[in-house]
Structure formats: structure tokens, C-alpha cells
């Protein structure tokens, strides 16, 4: 749907978050719409039915599931449904044809990948914007006239797009966000829907190392892979292009070997755009990693503390543990999200560098039970902590007694119910660590 299609329409913006607020500001600034209502599910001041009775178009926020009963009923009544993401992509394709839109998604790594690519393009002198699930809401970028727009897309944003980016990249696919989508299969399909409407001139870049990506991307057009030996790929801390070493994580500020895998995807985009590979790698020397994503917090008595609060899946924690070669104490737990922790426990059993596990919160008992079932080696410690403070202190003391190591806060589950978001959760971890320094 184009912006012009909203003229003289009664519009309902569903959701008062960042995207909803940005949509309202944009429509008011450009004097679009006959009238505009803004609705939140927890309003209580006006009924949804009363608004829908005179609504022509709904601009839904990402938090409003496309499977929501009321949304489906609105569709059945002939009400059109769009989003900031779809409006933006439609406008770029039709009215801003000089701008190349790059959409990045995946269960994990999409924010870091988007930020790295944005940093590279900007340092190479390109006019570039960053938006979507990170950066600005996309509707704010419509009038930027950029060379490139790097967009991070969540599955919520991608699920009902009628238009796709010129370039789509997927980092991986794990089991998360199943409640919103109504199941893992729908989640995977909704995530990959980002590339479902690509044209013959577009490209879809996929991590070959992720089996679920390969499975669910069947049927997509113009796929090129990274992560294969003859392409951009990571081996440990090194980034390769074929047999040539391009970079080492030791020369960068980012943490975690799996981020070299993300960089392999980003470099695939750089190469596809015809930009200089070596020059782009050099721009990463001063790239600052995002907070709460394998963030280095402190080193106290030879014990390093890593904040990976963004982690909401067991696979993310496994990837984080694989990134370090020292004694590790892993702290995990959050709300129950119907995830399987057996592979997580098996990984710990077969990786003797993981010496301590601390479990927390609602899904803590499930994680602890799986660890007890699979981890049988001597010298391994498990604590079901009552608080994050207790867990951090236990992990710190254990590693300190071993001569040092790394405390990895990689929760494997969402934070809702205990914290507002993963940022607040990460800040709590940082605060606890800073108190140990005193």
C-alpha cells in the first residue's frame, strides 16, 4: 500500500509504541487521512468495535499479531491492513527507485549484522539510513533519499509484507516468538516471508550452516549462500573468502566467534553491491558492538563478565559458549517459552570448559532438570538461584577459586514478567557486576 492510498481514508493506528507514534507523526505532518484513531489493547477508554465501525485502513504495530482474532475479523469486513514496514517498502519500490533497500532478519544476529553493514556503508562514504527493528521506525526514513537503507526486520514486521527488500539476508532460524505466531512452523514461515515478494532482479542471501534456514527457504527466488567453503565463511575466529583469510576477531572490537559468521553474511552483501572488500573490512576496526550482545562488562580477579542479555533461545547461548576458550560459568533462565533445553544440556556435557551452570526464574527448573539428566561429569557445579545477584556471586566465586574464567549471562529465554525488556535485564546484570568491583 502506498501513502497516497491513505488519502481521504479513516485510519486506525493499532499500537502506541515507537512505530505507532512515528506513523501518527508522519500522517499528521503530511496531512494524510480523513481522520485518525490510535488504539492500544489496554486502553479501556474506547472500545475497539466502535473504532472499527468507521475504519477504512488499519496500520498495525509489530506487537499486534496478524493472527489476532479481531484483526482477522477486520479483514473479513473489508478493512485494509498495512504497517509502517509495508508502507515504507511500497514507497521505496515505486517512488524512490534510486534507493537500494537491504533487509536483514534471523532469530539471532540481525541487529549486529545490520549495525555492521550500516557502519561499513557510512564509513565508505555512502548516504545510508538505518531503520526497522533497530534505528528509526521505517516510516520516518521514507523521505531520506538515501543510497541504501539497511533495515532490520523482526518476524512480526515481515509476516504480512506485500513487498520485499531488494536484498534480503537471513542469519539463522531458531524456535522463538512462537506465541505471537501460534507455533514454530508459522514463525519460520513468517520470518522468511520477508523475501517472499522479491522480483527477478532481487537477491536472497542465506546462511548455509543453518539447517532450518535451508529447509524453510525452499521456494524463495535468487538464493545465494554464505557459510560454504567457497564463499564468505567463518572458521573459529577467522573470516574467509574461499581460502583467503580476510579478518580475525582479535583485530576487531566485537566478541564471540559466531559474530564472524554474521560478518560473512554482511560481506556477501558488500560483495554483491560491487564494493571493495578489503576497504570495507578496514572500516570495522572502530565498529563498537551493540550493548547486551556479548558485551564485555568487566574483569575482576581474572574473571571476565559478559552480558548477552539479548539471548532468548538455547541455540543463542550455545553459540555464545562456543565463542570462548576458557572456564565458563553460564547463567540462564527467564519466562517459560516452551523451548527445548536438551541440546543445551548435551552441549554443556560435551564441553568441559563449561564448569558452572546457574539457572533462574520461571524456566530455571526445566533447564536445571535437563542439565541434571545429561551432565554427569565430575567437577561440574549447578545452582538453581533465587535471584540474579545470588547467581552472579556464585558463578564469580567458583571461577575465582579455579584461577579465573568467564561468567556468561546468556538467558536463553525472554525477560517479560521479570524485566521490561532485555535491556533492563542486561543493565541489572551490569549493576551487579559493578558492585563486585567495589
VOZABA-173267 format. One line per 2 residues: number of its first residue (from 0); for each residue x, y, z of C-alpha. Coordinates in nm, 3 decimals. Example, Ala and Ser with C-alpha at 12.3 -4.5 7.8 and 13.67 -1.06 7.14 Angstrom:
! VOZABA-173267
0 = 1.230 -0.450 0.780; 1.367 -0.106 0.714
This chain:
! VOZABA-173267
0 = 0.000 0.000 0.000; 0.127 0.346 -0.091
2 = 0.095 0.660 0.119; -0.137 0.810 -0.144
4 = -0.378 0.521 -0.084; -0.435 0.656 0.268
6 = -0.567 0.991 0.144; -0.924 1.062 0.249
8 = -0.936 0.736 0.448; -1.041 0.679 0.806
10 = -0.725 0.534 0.959; -0.675 0.340 1.278
12 = -0.322 0.308 1.415; -0.320 -0.006 1.630
14 = -0.046 0.025 1.892; 0.104 0.325 2.072
16 = 0.469 0.214 2.068; 0.755 0.358 1.865
18 = 0.608 0.260 1.527; 0.258 0.373 1.612
20 = 0.383 0.710 1.734; 0.600 0.751 1.425
22 = 0.306 0.666 1.198; 0.086 0.923 1.369
24 = 0.353 1.194 1.341; 0.412 1.119 0.973
26 = 0.043 1.125 0.883; -0.017 1.447 1.073
28 = 0.290 1.617 0.925; 0.184 1.531 0.570
30 = -0.188 1.592 0.640; -0.284 1.240 0.532
32 = -0.611 1.071 0.623; -0.964 1.191 0.671
34 = -0.944 1.108 1.041; -0.702 0.909 1.257
36 = -0.773 0.697 1.563; -0.498 0.549 1.779
38 = -0.582 0.234 1.972; -0.396 0.022 2.226
40 = -0.521 -0.314 2.351; -0.503 -0.199 2.714
42 = -0.671 0.140 2.658; -1.005 0.080 2.824
44 = -1.117 0.431 2.721; -1.277 0.338 2.390
46 = -1.389 0.006 2.251; -1.219 -0.149 1.952
48 = -1.555 -0.216 1.792; -1.652 0.150 1.798
50 = -1.336 0.249 1.612; -1.353 -0.036 1.360
52 = -1.710 0.063 1.272; -1.579 0.366 1.080
54 = -1.224 0.248 0.986; -1.107 0.202 0.627
56 = -0.741 0.116 0.694; -0.553 -0.026 0.994
58 = -0.182 0.049 1.037; -0.081 -0.227 1.275
60 = 0.220 -0.210 1.505; 0.454 -0.512 1.521
62 = 0.316 -0.625 1.856; -0.030 -0.678 1.704
64 = -0.029 -1.034 1.574; -0.165 -1.091 1.224
66 = -0.334 -1.399 1.373; -0.526 -1.192 1.628
68 = -0.896 -1.272 1.605; -1.006 -0.908 1.588
70 = -0.762 -0.837 1.306; -0.892 -1.131 1.106
72 = -1.249 -1.008 1.163; -1.149 -0.662 1.038
74 = -1.008 -0.818 0.722; -1.330 -1.010 0.668
76 = -1.521 -0.680 0.686; -1.311 -0.538 0.405
78 = -1.086 -0.318 0.619; -0.740 -0.294 0.463
80 = -0.441 -0.367 0.686; -0.091 -0.234 0.644
82 = 0.213 -0.146 0.856; 0.496 0.107 0.866
84 = 0.723 -0.157 0.712; 0.491 -0.227 0.421
86 = 0.422 0.140 0.354; 0.796 0.208 0.352
88 = 0.884 -0.078 0.117; 0.599 0.010 -0.119
90 = 0.713 0.372 -0.134; 1.077 0.275 -0.196
92 = 0.986 0.044 -0.483; 0.751 0.291 -0.652
94 = 0.870 0.642 -0.573; 1.236 0.613 -0.463
96 = 1.386 0.381 -0.721; 1.742 0.505 -0.671
98 = 1.742 0.374 -0.313; 1.851 0.016 -0.255
100 = 1.674 -0.144 0.044; 1.861 -0.416 0.234
102 = 1.651 -0.621 0.476; 1.825 -0.832 0.741
104 = 1.648 -1.086 0.959; 1.708 -1.403 1.159
106 = 1.639 -1.537 1.505; 1.975 -1.406 1.631
108 = 2.243 -1.175 1.494; 2.021 -0.946 1.289
110 = 2.088 -0.634 1.498; 2.465 -0.680 1.496
112 = 2.466 -0.763 1.124; 2.252 -0.458 1.041
114 = 2.470 -0.231 1.253; 2.793 -0.362 1.099
116 = 2.664 -0.314 0.745; 2.535 0.037 0.824
118 = 2.873 0.127 0.977; 3.063 -0.005 0.673
120 = 2.850 0.174 0.416; 2.862 0.501 0.608
122 = 3.241 0.482 0.650; 3.275 0.415 0.277
124 = 3.104 0.747 0.203; 2.760 0.619 0.109
126 = 2.441 0.802 0.204; 2.278 0.538 0.421
128 = 1.995 0.513 0.675; 1.932 0.251 0.944
130 = 1.580 0.157 1.045; 1.321 -0.103 1.129
132 = 1.362 -0.310 1.441; 1.677 -0.106 1.511
134 = 1.741 0.260 1.434; 1.449 0.475 1.319
136 = 1.096 0.350 1.250; 1.090 0.294 0.874
138 = 0.813 0.542 0.808; 1.049 0.819 0.924
140 = 1.301 0.723 0.653; 1.066 0.742 0.354
142 = 1.180 1.092 0.254; 1.555 1.046 0.323
144 = 1.663 0.984 -0.040; 1.946 0.754 0.070
146 = 2.172 0.542 -0.149; 2.099 0.250 0.081
148 = 1.859 0.179 0.366; 1.966 -0.101 0.598
150 = 1.658 -0.244 0.768; 1.639 -0.495 1.049
152 = 1.313 -0.690 1.027; 1.158 -0.895 1.303
154 = 0.922 -1.180 1.220; 0.641 -0.954 1.344
156 = 0.727 -0.695 1.079; 0.790 -0.943 0.798
158 = 0.482 -1.162 0.848; 0.238 -0.982 0.617
160 = 0.454 -0.773 0.384; 0.321 -0.728 0.032
162 = 0.662 -0.603 -0.089; 1.015 -0.732 -0.023
164 = 1.352 -0.554 0.002; 1.587 -0.557 -0.297
166 = 1.833 -0.758 -0.088; 1.726 -0.993 0.190
168 = 1.969 -1.163 0.427; 1.892 -1.428 0.690
170 = 2.140 -1.511 0.967; 1.973 -1.818 1.120
172 = 1.642 -1.966 1.232; 1.565 -2.093 1.583
174 = 1.249 -2.161 1.783; 1.141 -1.829 1.938
176 = 0.834 -1.599 1.945; 0.601 -1.895 1.898
178 = 0.310 -1.745 2.099; 0.268 -1.444 1.867
180 = 0.278 -1.668 1.559; 0.084 -1.960 1.702
182 = 0.357 -2.220 1.654; 0.713 -2.275 1.539
184 = 0.622 -2.356 1.179; 0.429 -2.031 1.136
186 = 0.714 -1.840 1.298; 0.963 -1.976 1.044
188 = 0.733 -1.907 0.751; 0.658 -1.555 0.875
190 = 1.029 -1.482 0.917; 1.111 -1.598 0.562
192 = 0.811 -1.402 0.426; 1.049 -1.106 0.417
194 = 1.177 -1.239 0.083; 0.852 -1.389 -0.047
196 = 0.775 -1.097 -0.281; 1.119 -1.042 -0.427
198 = 1.142 -0.985 -0.802; 1.371 -1.146 -1.058
200 = 1.627 -0.867 -1.007; 1.646 -0.913 -0.629
202 = 1.870 -1.140 -0.422; 1.823 -1.351 -0.108
204 = 2.137 -1.425 0.097; 2.114 -1.724 0.332
206 = 2.342 -1.883 0.591; 2.406 -2.232 0.459
208 = 2.514 -2.355 0.803; 2.163 -2.329 0.947
210 = 1.955 -2.639 0.854; 1.620 -2.474 0.933
212 = 1.701 -2.184 0.702; 1.780 -2.420 0.418
214 = 1.456 -2.611 0.483; 1.222 -2.312 0.502
216 = 1.385 -2.113 0.222; 1.290 -2.373 -0.038
218 = 1.084 -2.190 -0.298; 1.245 -1.849 -0.250
220 = 1.400 -1.686 -0.557; 1.759 -1.596 -0.638
222 = 1.925 -1.752 -0.335; 2.297 -1.721 -0.277
224 = 2.458 -1.884 0.025; 2.730 -1.784 0.264
226 = 2.891 -2.017 0.514; 3.017 -2.261 0.248
228 = 3.391 -2.325 0.193; 3.396 -2.149 -0.145
230 = 3.204 -1.843 -0.019; 3.239 -1.598 0.268
232 = 3.254 -1.816 0.577; 3.383 -1.822 0.933
234 = 3.618 -2.076 1.086; 3.662 -2.009 1.456
236 = 3.781 -1.652 1.499; 3.868 -1.604 1.130
238 = 3.666 -1.478 0.834; 3.747 -1.637 0.498
240 = 3.654 -1.578 0.136; 3.723 -1.915 -0.013
242 = 4.075 -1.998 0.108; 4.175 -1.637 0.174
244 = 4.174 -1.503 0.532; 4.005 -1.161 0.542
246 = 3.989 -1.082 0.913; 4.040 -1.210 1.266
248 = 3.813 -1.129 1.557; 4.128 -1.040 1.754
250 = 4.160 -0.730 1.535; 3.800 -0.618 1.598
252 = 3.609 -0.491 1.900; 3.325 -0.742 1.864
254 = 3.313 -1.051 2.088; 3.208 -1.404 2.003
256 = 3.325 -1.615 1.714; 2.968 -1.650 1.590
258 = 2.980 -1.281 1.501; 3.235 -1.374 1.234
260 = 2.954 -1.586 1.088; 2.732 -1.275 1.086
262 = 3.016 -1.081 0.923; 3.033 -1.345 0.649
264 = 2.672 -1.261 0.563; 2.740 -0.887 0.570
266 = 3.041 -0.928 0.342; 2.825 -1.125 0.099
268 = 2.608 -0.813 0.069; 2.912 -0.587 0.028
270 = 3.044 -0.813 -0.247; 2.705 -0.830 -0.423
272 = 2.690 -0.449 -0.424; 3.025 -0.442 -0.601
274 = 3.201 -0.256 -0.318; 3.565 -0.309 -0.224
276 = 3.603 -0.600 0.018; 3.933 -0.501 0.180
278 = 3.831 -0.138 0.228; 3.503 -0.242 0.391
280 = 3.683 -0.476 0.633; 3.913 -0.191 0.739
282 = 3.613 0.023 0.835; 3.521 -0.232 1.105
284 = 3.831 -0.152 1.311; 3.639 0.114 1.502
286 = 3.296 -0.052 1.499; 3.158 -0.053 1.853
288 = 2.948 -0.363 1.932; 2.590 -0.316 2.045
290 = 2.515 -0.337 2.418; 2.368 -0.658 2.566
292 = 2.511 -0.870 2.284; 2.822 -1.046 2.417
294 = 2.908 -0.715 2.580; 3.231 -0.704 2.781
296 = 3.139 -0.567 3.123; 3.444 -0.608 3.349
298 = 3.734 -0.828 3.454; 3.764 -0.885 3.830
300 = 4.035 -1.108 3.976; 4.091 -1.274 3.638
302 = 3.717 -1.341 3.596; 3.560 -1.173 3.293
304 = 3.188 -1.088 3.284; 2.995 -1.097 2.955
306 = 2.644 -0.952 2.918; 2.447 -1.139 2.649
308 = 2.101 -1.040 2.769; 1.971 -1.031 2.410
310 = 1.983 -1.414 2.414; 1.628 -1.555 2.416
312 = 1.692 -1.905 2.278; 1.905 -2.202 2.388
314 = 2.077 -2.200 2.048; 2.197 -1.844 2.111
316 = 2.356 -1.946 2.441; 2.521 -2.247 2.275
318 = 2.669 -2.016 2.012; 2.790 -1.782 2.285
320 = 2.957 -2.065 2.482; 3.128 -2.184 2.164
322 = 3.286 -1.841 2.126; 3.512 -1.861 2.431
324 = 3.806 -2.087 2.515; 3.833 -2.073 2.893
326 = 3.649 -2.184 3.206; 3.286 -2.074 3.167
328 = 3.003 -2.020 3.413; 2.675 -1.989 3.220
330 = 2.378 -1.808 3.376; 2.041 -1.869 3.209
332 = 1.668 -1.853 3.267; 1.363 -1.635 3.204
334 = 0.994 -1.685 3.139; 0.858 -2.016 3.016
336 = 0.863 -2.004 2.636; 0.808 -2.375 2.557
338 = 1.165 -2.426 2.443; 1.367 -2.748 2.439
340 = 1.680 -2.739 2.657; 1.803 -3.093 2.591
342 = 2.055 -2.990 2.323; 2.166 -2.708 2.552
344 = 2.232 -2.959 2.831; 2.404 -3.203 2.595
346 = 2.631 -2.925 2.472; 2.736 -2.850 2.830
348 = 2.810 -3.219 2.896; 3.040 -3.246 2.596
350 = 3.220 -2.915 2.652; 3.435 -2.946 2.961
352 = 3.525 -2.578 2.957; 3.171 -2.512 3.087
354 = 3.236 -2.565 3.456; 2.935 -2.396 3.619
356 = 2.566 -2.351 3.531; 2.325 -2.121 3.713
358 = 1.952 -2.132 3.638; 1.694 -1.865 3.720
360 = 1.332 -1.760 3.709; 1.034 -1.943 3.561
362 = 1.209 -2.179 3.322; 1.505 -2.231 3.556
364 = 1.375 -2.564 3.695; 1.327 -2.703 3.342
366 = 1.681 -2.605 3.243; 1.821 -2.748 3.568
368 = 1.635 -3.078 3.522; 1.772 -3.122 3.170
370 = 2.123 -3.040 3.291; 2.095 -3.300 3.569
372 = 1.974 -3.556 3.317; 2.260 -3.510 3.071
374 = 2.556 -3.357 3.257; 2.728 -3.631 3.458
376 = 3.093 -3.526 3.459; 3.280 -3.464 3.787
378 = 3.381 -3.112 3.885; 3.070 -2.953 3.734
380 = 2.856 -2.726 3.956; 2.487 -2.643 3.917
382 = 2.292 -2.386 4.117; 1.921 -2.310 4.098
384 = 1.945 -1.949 4.214; 1.662 -1.748 4.363
386 = 1.795 -1.415 4.234; 2.033 -1.291 3.967
388 = 2.250 -1.145 4.245; 2.288 -1.489 4.403
390 = 2.367 -1.646 4.066; 2.635 -1.393 3.969
392 = 2.806 -1.417 4.307; 2.807 -1.799 4.298
394 = 2.950 -1.808 3.945; 3.214 -1.547 4.030
396 = 3.335 -1.727 4.343; 3.353 -2.063 4.164
398 = 3.562 -1.928 3.876; 3.780 -1.723 4.108
400 = 3.864 -2.043 4.300; 3.969 -2.203 3.968
402 = 4.209 -1.920 3.890; 3.978 -1.733 3.653
404 = 3.738 -1.770 3.365; 3.429 -1.610 3.217
406 = 3.080 -1.550 3.360; 2.840 -1.557 3.065
408 = 2.493 -1.414 3.121; 2.305 -1.565 2.826
410 = 1.945 -1.609 2.948; 1.808 -1.834 2.665
412 = 1.454 -1.704 2.731; 1.254 -1.377 2.719
414 = 1.261 -1.137 3.013; 0.892 -1.039 3.030
416 = 0.742 -1.066 3.377; 1.075 -1.000 3.546
418 = 1.205 -0.704 3.345; 1.053 -0.459 3.095
420 = 1.285 -0.586 2.823; 1.624 -0.746 2.764
422 = 1.794 -0.405 2.802; 1.670 -0.362 3.159
424 = 1.771 -0.722 3.231; 2.121 -0.657 3.097
426 = 2.155 -0.335 3.294; 2.064 -0.527 3.611
428 = 2.344 -0.776 3.538; 2.590 -0.490 3.478
430 = 2.490 -0.323 3.805; 2.551 -0.647 3.997
432 = 2.893 -0.692 3.836; 2.992 -0.332 3.911
434 = 2.902 -0.390 4.279; 3.157 -0.674 4.287
436 = 3.431 -0.432 4.184; 3.385 -0.221 4.497
